[in-house]
Amino acid sequence: MAIGADQVTAIARLARLHIDASEVAGYGAQLSRILDLVAEMDRVDTDGVEPLAHPLEVVARLRPDVVTEPDRRGVLQQGAPAVEDGYYLVPKFIE
């Protein structure tokens, strides 16, 4: 699919990109090759192909859901200026 200079300029404007006039032809050729590749991939027969969540057959190793550290919230909140029910109190800020 051939992309003309006017189309490259319109795409650049939509993308808020500045392209020099000398680069328009090169970008047009690159965009044309990309669209040709997409068209080629559209022609591939994918009937019966299951969608993949991951290209490799890997399984995530899961660790046991157990507590490994003690609760130190009280110790860590001792230096806070204001705490209530385990939460830090901060001044109300409305702009």
Secondary structure, 3 states (H helix, E strand, C coil): CCCCHHHHHHHHHHCCCCCCHHHHHHHHHHHHHHHHHHHHHHCCCCCCCCCCCCCCCCCCCCCCCCCCCCCCHHHHCCCCCCEECCEECCCCCCC
